[in-house]
Amino acid sequence: MRVEQRLQELGIQLPEPVQPVATYVRYVQTGNLLLISGTGPGPNAPRGKVDADVSVEQAYQVAREVGISILATAKQALGDLDRVKRVVKVLGMVNSSPNFGGQPRVINGCSDLFVEVFGDAGRHTRSAVGMGALPDQIAVEIECMMEVE
């Protein structure tokens, strides 16, 4: 219950896990790795291109919201977030204006969350890349790999 307590301390309540909207599964566990599919924000998040329609600050908050949704999926997959030994890899995709180069600042919303929740075990490898478009004009999509017990 260590991670659950930390979430409570941070005032974070996990939402219902996102359900697939196409032909894929939300997560796969293979051996001691949990892979979580690309996850976007909820329906009330700002949409559009970061740096044109959505500010970097708004997009950071969207990335944090997506990180919380990823935690909800991990809890569904594992039953207990204390089974997460470490966050291994994050791939953050940002719906970007052509000349925007601040994708790392946006994806820090998720990365910072994982460090707040898991401590040093939340520090991970990462790619933060710009995309010409994302489904339904969402601003951010993130996938994640975790080492689990």
C-alpha positions as CSV (number, residue, x, y, z in Angstrom):
1,M,0.0,0.0,0.0
2,R,3.0,2.3,-0.2
3,V,2.2,3.7,-3.6
4,E,-1.5,4.0,-2.7
5,Q,-0.5,6.1,0.3
6,R,1.7,8.3,-1.8
7,L,-1.1,8.9,-4.3
8,Q,-3.4,9.9,-1.4
9,E,-0.7,12.3,0.0
10,L,-0.5,13.9,-3.5
11,G,-4.3,14.2,-3.6
12,I,-4.4,11.9,-6.7
13,Q,-7.4,9.7,-7.2
14,L,-7.1,7.2,-10.0
15,P,-9.8,7.3,-12.7
16,E,-11.4,4.3,-14.3
17,P,-8.9,2.7,-16.7
18,V,-9.2,3.8,-20.3
19,Q,-10.8,1.2,-22.6
20,P,-9.4,0.4,-26.1
21,V,-11.0,2.2,-28.9
22,A,-9.6,0.1,-31.7
23,T,-8.1,-3.4,-32.3
24,Y,-5.5,-3.5,-29.4
25,V,-5.2,-4.3,-25.7
26,R,-4.5,-1.7,-23.1
27,Y,-1.6,-3.6,-21.6
28,V,0.5,-6.7,-22.0
29,Q,2.7,-8.3,-19.3
30,T,5.5,-10.4,-20.6
31,G,7.8,-11.8,-18.0
32,N,8.6,-9.0,-15.6
33,L,7.7,-6.2,-18.1
34,L,4.3,-4.5,-18.2
35,L,3.8,-2.6,-21.5
36,I,1.0,0.0,-21.5
37,S,-0.4,1.1,-24.9
38,G,-0.5,4.7,-26.0
39,T,-2.8,6.6,-23.7
40,G,-4.4,10.0,-24.3
41,P,-6.2,12.4,-22.1
42,G,-9.8,12.5,-21.1
43,P,-12.5,14.3,-23.1
44,N,-12.3,17.6,-21.3
45,A,-8.6,18.1,-21.9
46,P,-7.6,20.9,-24.3
47,R,-7.1,19.7,-27.9
48,G,-5.0,20.8,-30.8
49,K,-1.4,21.6,-31.6
50,V,0.9,22.5,-28.7
51,D,2.3,26.0,-29.1
52,A,-0.6,27.0,-31.4
53,D,-3.9,25.9,-29.8
54,V,-2.6,24.5,-26.5
55,S,0.1,26.3,-24.3
56,V,3.1,24.4,-23.0
57,E,1.8,24.8,-19.5
58,Q,-1.6,23.3,-20.4
59,A,0.1,20.5,-22.3
60,Y,2.3,19.7,-19.2
61,Q,-0.9,19.3,-17.2
62,V,-2.4,17.1,-20.0
63,A,0.8,14.9,-19.8
64,R,0.3,14.7,-16.0
65,E,-3.3,13.6,-16.5
66,V,-2.2,11.0,-19.0
67,G,0.4,9.7,-16.5
68,I,-2.4,9.3,-13.9
69,S,-4.4,7.3,-16.5
70,I,-1.4,5.1,-17.1
71,L,-1.2,4.4,-13.4
72,A,-4.9,3.4,-13.4
73,T,-4.2,1.0,-16.2
74,A,-1.1,-0.4,-14.3
75,K,-3.2,-0.9,-11.2
76,Q,-5.8,-2.8,-13.3
77,A,-3.1,-4.9,-14.8
78,L,-1.3,-5.7,-11.5
79,G,-3.9,-5.3,-8.8
80,D,-1.4,-3.4,-6.7
81,L,0.9,-0.6,-7.8
82,D,3.5,-1.7,-5.2
83,R,4.3,-4.5,-7.7
84,V,6.0,-1.8,-9.9
85,K,9.7,-2.1,-9.3
86,R,10.6,0.7,-11.7
87,V,9.3,2.7,-14.6
88,V,11.6,1.7,-17.4
89,K,10.6,3.7,-20.5
90,V,8.2,6.5,-21.5
91,L,7.4,7.4,-25.1
92,G,5.7,10.8,-25.2
93,M,4.1,12.0,-28.4
94,V,3.1,15.7,-28.6
95,N,0.8,17.1,-31.3
96,S,3.2,19.9,-32.3
97,S,3.2,22.9,-34.5
98,P,5.9,22.6,-37.2
99,N,8.5,24.7,-35.5
100,F,7.8,23.7,-31.9
101,G,10.8,22.1,-30.1
102,G,9.5,22.0,-26.5
103,Q,8.3,18.4,-26.4
104,P,10.5,17.4,-23.5
105,R,9.0,20.2,-21.3
106,V,5.5,18.9,-22.1
107,I,6.3,15.2,-21.3
108,N,7.9,16.3,-18.1
109,G,4.3,16.4,-16.8
110,C,4.2,12.6,-16.9
111,S,7.8,12.1,-15.9
112,D,7.6,14.4,-12.9
113,L,4.5,12.6,-11.8
114,F,6.2,9.2,-11.9
115,V,9.1,10.5,-9.8
116,E,6.7,12.0,-7.3
117,V,4.8,8.7,-7.0
118,F,7.6,6.1,-7.2
119,G,10.7,8.1,-6.1
120,D,13.9,7.0,-7.8
121,A,12.1,4.0,-9.2
122,G,10.1,6.5,-11.3
123,R,13.1,7.8,-13.1
124,H,13.1,6.3,-16.6
125,T,14.5,6.4,-20.1
126,R,12.4,8.5,-22.4
127,S,11.7,9.8,-25.8
128,A,9.6,13.0,-26.2
129,V,8.8,13.5,-29.9
130,G,6.6,15.9,-32.0
131,M,3.9,14.5,-34.2
132,G,2.1,16.2,-37.1
133,A,-1.2,14.9,-35.7
134,L,-2.6,12.6,-33.0
135,P,-6.0,10.9,-32.9
136,D,-9.0,13.2,-32.4
137,Q,-6.5,16.2,-32.2
138,I,-5.4,15.2,-28.6
139,A,-2.4,17.2,-27.5
140,V,-0.5,14.4,-25.9
141,E,-0.3,10.6,-26.1
142,I,2.1,8.5,-23.9
143,E,3.0,4.8,-23.8
144,C,5.0,3.3,-21.0
145,M,7.0,0.2,-20.0
146,M,7.4,-0.8,-16.3
147,E,9.4,-3.5,-14.6
148,V,7.1,-5.4,-12.2
149,E,7.3,-8.2,-9.6
